């Protein structure tokens, strides 16, 4: 059984950010927490320094605006910069990926790179909104959910994968168990 599609450079990093959120705080929550801290610290300190709560609040609002503009600029520049850096190395920005389930292993075939993980070393399987992530010892194999043409195909693939994982790995994979149980 296999799933095939095109993986875009940087997608694995994006998927992993949400896996790191398993510590209890997602990337969006981290951003919100930082903004709240900017308010909670910025306004009182600004009010103390300027003597005016209104001036402090306006300063912090402009800081938010500056932060928002900065984030937009970084997002606009990141894609083209990555494409240029990859092209300079002779690498494609988009690459064909096939994730194959065999009786012995999970096989990750990405363009000229093939990784094989025997089932005992697959430690977890996580679902995010857009990805399935197989943790393989200290590495990850990322599978975009868009590779599946139907919900049934996705479910069949995950059922097959979880049936091959160890009992301990299935126990550490509540997302997969919930998805398969539906």
Secondary structure, DSSP 8 states (H G I E B T S, - for coil): -EEEEEEETTHHHHHHHHHHGGGS--HHHHHHHHHHHHHHHHHHHHHHHHS-HHHHHHHHHHHHHHHHHHHHHHHHHHHHHHHHHHHHTT--SEEEEEEEE-SSEEEEEETTEEEEEEGGGEEEEEE-SSEEEEEETTEEEEEEGGG-SSHHHHHHHHHHHHHHS-HHHHHT-HHHHHHHH-
